[in-house]
Amino acid sequence: MVGADAIADALSTNQDIQDIDLNGNGNGHVAVIGVNIQLRNNQNLRTLDLTANGHDDNLLVETEARIRGMTVDCTTIDFRCCRLDDEAMELLCQALVNNKSITTLDLRSNQIGETGAQHLARGLHESTIHKLLLGHNRLGDKGLKHLAGFLASSITLEVLDLSDNDIGEIGMRLLPSLSYKGHCAALDLTGNHIGVAGIRFLGDSGISRSLRILALGNNSIGDDGIISIGSFLWRSELWLLDVQSNGITGKGAFEFTRCLTGNRVIPIFKPCI
């Protein structure tokens, strides 16, 4: 509590503070509450980092209330590794509705599932978010379905992390950020279950010409998948393609590189012989 008081006092007397980092305080809701009390008075706050602070109802309720009531233009919210579940997302996303200044939202390594994704989609409606990081959660194809509308309509989203979310072929059919409607420049789908069928759907729907970085590592696409990518890569403006740990053999890599003539994309893969 002494540390929390000190931080709160500092915020009350130093109105030019732009970044607050409370990374790794366990269930440190007392500290967060002490700091949040002063947020309304600090008009210059831009970044609030609450990484690895555990799941605590008091922390979430207090933080949600303060963010919702803030008059500052906070642009970055970091809730990595906070064990946020679907219920917690409902609280957080109520705050997002009234804070259109947030451009970076980091929710990686939590427990967000289908219902949480539904809350998030509602919270992000009409937002101007640029970077949405959802890696290592439990969205699945059904969760992604709830986000599809936002992803299709957003004209500001530039970076989207959906790695390790149990997304399969059905999810690929729902992912408009890969279609010609998308504005995303970097998309991470590492560690899902896209498979060859998902890759072929990607080829049929087309990659947005705004997409520059695409990570598809560890998705069991194999030689057939990488060859399929090669067949439609010429239509894209990709700079970097990550296909590591996909069971791609020397033969598949060779056939793929034959398709790179005249294409500036840099492939990253480690053939599995």
Helices and strands as residue ranges (DSSP letters): H 2-13, E 19-21, H 29-36, G 39-41, E 47-49, H 57-69, E 76-78, H 86-97, E 104-106, H 114-124, E 131-133, H 140-153, E 159-161, H 169-174, G 176-178, E 186-188, H 195-205, E 213-215, H 222-232, G 233-235, E 240-242, H 250-258, E 266-268
